[in-house]
Amino acid sequence: MKRWETHAHTLEGSACATASGSDMAHGCKAAGYDGMFVTDHFYHGNTAVDRNLPWEEWVQRFCLGYYHAKETGDRIGLTVCFGWEYSWEGNDFLTYGLSPQWLLAHPETVTLSPVDYLKLIRRSGGCIVHAHPFREEAYIPMIRLLPAMVDGVEVYNGGNRRPEYNTRARWYAESYGLPQTSGTDTHQSDWFSGGILTERSIRSTADYPEIVKNGIAGLIQPETDPIF
């Protein structure tokens, strides 16, 4: 079984991260993972990239964390794949299955309504995982659930302050029959607690939607008491 981190941020793309893509790859490898997804905060979230830049330059800079992680991963034997975390007023949706080249060709991703954005991603062959759907923080004014618009639910998120946020996410996924994923939501290179286990080969982000949609991954998550 291969061990994958599915939710990681780098300082190149996320203003709240403390480790570079290269350092994140080293940390992930040292923690015993075979691969990772770099999922930096996208345009409407806590991005580290100036939104005043032309789209082409914005995308190039946004992808630097992924590029640096992949360069290091190729050297140390860690597979690194691309993704991003789309934000809708504090509600976050992990986006997988699409490349930096696809993103470069779709500047409308930052002007579409959130619902139209989700439709575009899925229509284009990508997949959407609702990240930490029941997290409660000052920056999240409202919990929004869109079960018909997502392909999976992150039922374990290492960044959640309270275990019941994860318990409620699992209840949500089970209630709607949605596939379940797990991720650390790490912003630092020395902390990894979540992720997935899979026998399927993942060579690039394009391989991941099938794994999510068919629910063929095991979950990495520490034992917690079920609190609802």
Secondary structure, 3 states (H helix, E strand, C coil): CEEEEEEECCCCCECCCCCCHHHHHHHHHHCCCCEEEEEEECCCCCECCCCCCCHHHHHHHHCHHHHHHHHHHHHHCCEEEEEEEEEECCEEEEEECCCHHHHHCCHHHHCCCHHHHHHHHHHCCCEEEEECCCCCCCCCCCCCCCHHHCCEEEEEECCCCCHHHHHHHHHHHHHHCCCEEEECCECCCCCCCCEEEECCCCCCHHHHHHHHHCCCCEEECCCCCCCC
